[in-house]
Amino acid sequence: MAAPEELFALEERPTAQLIADHLREQIVQGSIRPGQQINEYFLASQLNMSRSPVREALQRLCQEGILVYRRNHGVFVSQIERHDLREIYKVRESLESAAAGRLLDGSLRQIKATCVALKEIVNEMAKQVATSDQQAIARLELQFHSALVAGAGNTRFIRIYRTLAAESRMCNLDLDLSHARLEVLVGEHQNIVDLLEAGDREGLVKAIRRHRQTAVDELVAIQQAGGP
């Protein structure tokens, strides 16, 4: 973990939020693994801070579902079970579909700006396929869908999706896809951009649904391969 002065220098966000944001990123990157305990006292000592903002940060992440408090045991990183995974991706599908519909009801300028942002991400994803950097692709995949949701301009959509994105990255920590599947994944995202650009509402919603279901099937298969 970086030194406190490196983490928090010149930041305007409240200290508890900074700690929460940093911990969340460590968790979704896999530096802190599902099931691992987070010791409030040790973390406060590491950051050279009082325990109050650390405790508040942990409470925030518990509210988000990233951490879980176990009475008489402490705070632990949540472990994503199969039913959690299905719920997360179903809510993502619903939110992305709603955002896409709202976006298509908006201005052509808004649609065009969103498509430009999405195309840049797809291009970067295609570059990463050559190196088979699966974690980079997973991050870009979430950037893509976050940009799609953000394009709708609904702040509550964005806030809810931020938590879903963090949980999704936790699901993807052990993702291992073939090179061919990575290429198909890029194509799926390009198809979503094309449908949005064409204003094909029905096709766009169907593409989002298929994309989400494929992701769930892949992740469930990985969990099953890892045992019950």
N, C-alpha and C positions, 0 to 999 in steps of 0.2 A: 504494500500500500504506500502511495506517495506521501511525502511529508505534508503536514497540515498547511504550511505556508504555500506549498505548490498547489494544493487542492482549492484553497479558499481565498487566495490573494485577489484583491480588486473585484470581488464578487459582490453583487448587490442583493442576492437572494438571502433569506434568513439562514442562519447557520444550520438549523435542524433540516431545512430543505436541502441544503448543500450536502449534508451527510447522507440523507436519504437518497438523493440522486446518485451520489458516488457509490453507495452500497448496492443500489439497484443495478447500476452498470456492471459492477463486479460480479453480481449474481447472474445477470443475463449473459455475460461473457464466459461464465463457467469458472471464473477465478474462485468463487465461493459456490460450492456444489449443493444441489438439493439434499435436504436432510442434515446439513451441517449446522451446528449451533453457533449463534452469534452472542458472544459474551459482552454485555454492556460495559462492565468495568474494564475489561481488557481493551475494548474498542476506544473508550474514553481516554485511557492511558496512552494508547497508540497515537491518538490524535492530539494529545496534550490539551484536552478540554474537560470541562465539567461534565458530569453524567447527565445533566438536565437536557441539553440539546440532543445528545445521543439517544436518550430514552424517548424523546419526542420523535426523532427520526425513525426509531424502531416501531413506534406506535403507528406512524404514517404507513410504513411498509406492511404492517399487520393489517391495517384497514384496506390496503390495496390487494391483499391476498398473497403478496410476494413472500412475506414471513408469516409464521404462525406461532402464537403463544401457547405453551403447554403448561398448565398449572403445576407448580412445584418442580418444574424442570427447566423452564427458560424459553428463549426465543430461538426458533429454527427456520431455516430456509424451507419453503413449501416444497413438497414432492408432488409432481403432477401425475395423477393416476389416469387411467384410461377414460373414466367418465368425466374427469376434469377436462381432459384434452378435447373430447367431443363437444363439451359445453363451450369451451373457449372458441373453437373454430366455428361452431354454429352461430354464436353471437357475433363473431367477426364477419361471417357471411351476411347476416342480417344488417349489420351496421354499414358494411361496405356497399351493399345493394341499396340501402336507403340513401347513403351519401351520393352514390352514382345517380340515383333518380333526382335528387335535389340539384346535383350539378347540371344535369341535362335540362332541368327546369330554369336554370340560370341563364346568364348571358353567354353569347358566343365567345366573347373575350375571355371570360372565366374558364370556359371549356378549353380554349386554345392554350391558355397559360398553363393549365393543369397537364394537358397533353405534352407540352414542351418539357415540363419537369419530369413527367413519367418516361418520356423517350430517352432523356439523359440517363436515367437510372437503368433502363433496359440496356442501353449501350454499355454501361459500366458492368452490368451483370454478364453480358456477352464476353467482355474482356476477361473477367474472372473465371469463366468456364475453361479457358485455355490453361489456367494454372490449377484448376480443380480446387480452388480455395472455398470450401463449402461454408465455412463460417462467414466469410466475406459476402458470399452470395446470399446467405440467410439474412444478414444485416441489410443488404440491398433490397431483398424481397420485402422486408418489413418497411423499409423506407418508401418503396413503391406504393404499398397499400396505405401507408400513413399519408403520403402525398395525395392519393386519391381521395381519402376521407377529408383531408384538410382542404381540398379543392372545393368542397361543398360549402365551406365558410361557416360551419356550425361549431361554435366553441365547445359545446357539450359533447358533440360527436368526437371531437379531437381529444378532449380530456378522457373520455371513456376508452377511446381506442389506444391511448398511451399505455394504460394498464394492460389491456389485452395484448398489445405488442410485446410488453415485457414478459408476460406469461408465455407467449408464443415462442420467444427466444429461448426460454427455459426448456420448452418442449424440444427445440431443435439442437440442443447441445450435443447429442449423440447421432445426429443425422449423417448418414453416409450414402450418398446417391451415386449412381454410375455416371460416367461422362455423358452417355447418351441421354440419361434422364435430365441432367443439368441443361443440356441443349434444348430439350423439350420444355423445360421450365421457363427458359428465356422466351420461347415461342408462345407459351401460354400468356405471359405478361404482355408481349407485343400484341397479341390478339385482343387483349382487354383495351389497350390503347387504341387500336384500330376501330374497335366497336364504339368506344367513347367518341372518337373523332368523327365517326360516321353518324352519330346520334341514334344508334340502334339500341334502344332501351331494352327490348326483350332479349336480344342476343347478348347484351352486356350482362344482364342479371343471370342468364343461363351460364355464361362463361365464368362468372364469379362463383356460382354454385358448384360447377364442375371442378374448378380449381381448388376450392376449399375441400371438397369431398376427396379429391385425389391426395391432398396433403394429409388429411385425417387417416386415410387408408395406409399411407406410407409410414406415418408415425406410430399407428397401432401395430403395424407389422414389426417395427423396430422394438417396441415394448414387448411384444409377444416373443420375439426372438431372444430377448433378454431374460425371459422367464416370467412366472406369475407375479 
